[in-house]
Amino acid sequence: MEKWDEELIARLLPHDEELRKQVAAHRKYEEQLEEFNRRPYLTTEEAMEKKRIQKLKLAGRDKIEAILARYRQQS
Protein backbone atom coordinates (compact mmCIF):
# COMPACT_ATOMS: atom_id res chain seq x y z
CA MET A 1 0.00 0.00 0.00
CA GLU A 2 1.05 3.54 -0.58
CA LYS A 3 2.29 5.61 2.35
CA TRP A 4 -0.67 8.00 2.22
CA ASP A 5 -3.07 5.04 2.17
CA GLU A 6 -1.41 3.65 5.29
CA GLU A 7 -1.68 7.04 6.98
CA LEU A 8 -5.36 7.32 6.07
CA ILE A 9 -6.02 3.80 7.33
CA ALA A 10 -4.26 4.56 10.62
CA ARG A 11 -6.42 7.65 11.04
CA LEU A 12 -9.68 5.89 10.18
CA LEU A 13 -9.22 2.56 11.99
CA PRO A 14 -10.54 3.77 15.37
CA HIS A 15 -13.71 5.11 13.71
CA ASP A 16 -14.61 2.54 11.03
CA GLU A 17 -15.50 -0.99 12.09
CA GLU A 18 -15.69 -2.34 8.51
CA LEU A 19 -12.25 -0.96 7.68
CA ARG A 20 -10.84 -2.41 10.89
CA LYS A 21 -12.34 -5.82 10.02
CA GLN A 22 -10.96 -5.77 6.47
CA VAL A 23 -7.47 -4.68 7.55
CA ALA A 24 -7.34 -7.41 10.21
CA ALA A 25 -8.39 -10.05 7.66
CA HIS A 26 -5.84 -8.74 5.14
CA ARG A 27 -3.06 -9.02 7.72
CA LYS A 28 -4.18 -12.55 8.66
CA TYR A 29 -4.07 -13.62 5.01
CA GLU A 30 -0.64 -12.05 4.63
CA GLU A 31 0.66 -14.07 7.59
CA GLN A 32 -0.80 -17.27 6.16
CA LEU A 33 0.80 -16.62 2.79
CA GLU A 34 4.16 -15.93 4.42
CA GLU A 35 3.89 -19.32 6.13
CA PHE A 36 3.26 -21.03 2.78
CA ASN A 37 6.17 -19.10 1.21
CA ARG A 38 8.58 -20.37 3.88
CA ARG A 39 7.89 -23.96 2.91
CA PRO A 40 10.22 -25.49 0.33
CA TYR A 41 7.45 -27.65 -1.10
CA LEU A 42 3.65 -27.47 -1.13
CA THR A 43 1.31 -30.38 -1.58
CA THR A 44 -1.43 -30.00 -4.17
CA GLU A 45 -3.90 -29.19 -1.42
CA GLU A 46 -1.57 -26.61 0.12
CA ALA A 47 -1.00 -24.98 -3.27
CA MET A 48 -4.76 -24.76 -3.80
CA GLU A 49 -5.22 -23.28 -0.31
CA LYS A 50 -2.48 -20.75 -1.02
CA LYS A 51 -4.29 -19.67 -4.22
CA ARG A 52 -7.58 -19.39 -2.31
CA ILE A 53 -5.96 -17.19 0.34
CA GLN A 54 -4.34 -15.02 -2.35
CA LYS A 55 -7.77 -14.44 -3.89
CA LEU A 56 -9.32 -13.63 -0.51
CA LYS A 57 -6.48 -11.22 0.24
CA LEU A 58 -6.94 -9.49 -3.12
CA ALA A 59 -10.70 -9.22 -2.62
CA GLY A 60 -10.08 -7.73 0.82
CA ARG A 61 -7.64 -5.25 -0.64
CA ASP A 62 -10.32 -4.18 -3.12
CA LYS A 63 -12.77 -3.65 -0.24
CA ILE A 64 -10.20 -1.58 1.66
CA GLU A 65 -9.58 0.52 -1.44
CA ALA A 66 -13.33 1.06 -1.87
CA ILE A 67 -13.65 2.24 1.75
CA LEU A 68 -10.71 4.60 1.32
CA ALA A 69 -12.16 5.94 -1.94
CA ARG A 70 -15.43 6.67 -0.15
CA TYR A 71 -13.57 8.71 2.48
CA ARG A 72 -11.55 10.54 -0.17
CA GLN A 73 -14.76 11.60 -1.93
CA GLN A 74 -16.11 13.03 1.31
CA SER A 75 -12.99 15.17 1.77
N, C-alpha and C positions, 0 to 999 in steps of 0.2 A: 504494500500500500504506500501511497505517497505520504510524505511528511505532513502535509496540511490535512490529509484525510485522517491520519492518526491523531493529530491535534484536535480535530473536530470530534472524533469518536471519544477521546478522553474527556472533552467538555460535555458531551451529550450523555455519556453512559449513566451518570447518576439520575438523569431525568427521563430516560426512555427505556422502558422495560423490554420492548421488542428488540431494540438495538443491543441491549445487554445480553439478551438470550442468543441472538445471532452471533455476536462476537465470541461468546463462551463456546458455542458449538463449533465455530470456525477454528478456535484454538485447540479444541479437543480433537478435531479431525486432523489438524496439523501435527499434533503429537502422535496420533495413530500412524500417520504416513511416515513420520520420522522413524518410528519403530520398524515399519516394513522396510524402509530404506537402509536400515542398519543390518538387515539380514543378507547374507551372501546368496541365498537361494530362497525362492518362494514356491510353494506348492501351487498347483492350479487353483485350488480354492482360495489360497492366500492372495494370489494375483488377482483373482476376481473380486475379492473383498477390497483390495487396494484400489482397484478401478472404481468400485462403488463409492468408497470414501472420497476419492478424488472428485467424483461427480457431485456428491453431497456438499463437499467443501466449496466447489465452484458455484453451486446453486446458492449456498449461504453467502458467498461473496457478492453475488448479484443482488440478494436481498439487502445486504448492508449498503451497497452502492445506491439502491433505490431509496433507502431511508435517508442517506446523506444527501441525495439529490433533492428530496422533499424539503429538508432543512435549508439547503442552499437557495431554493426558490422562495422560501419565506423571508430570507435575508435581503 
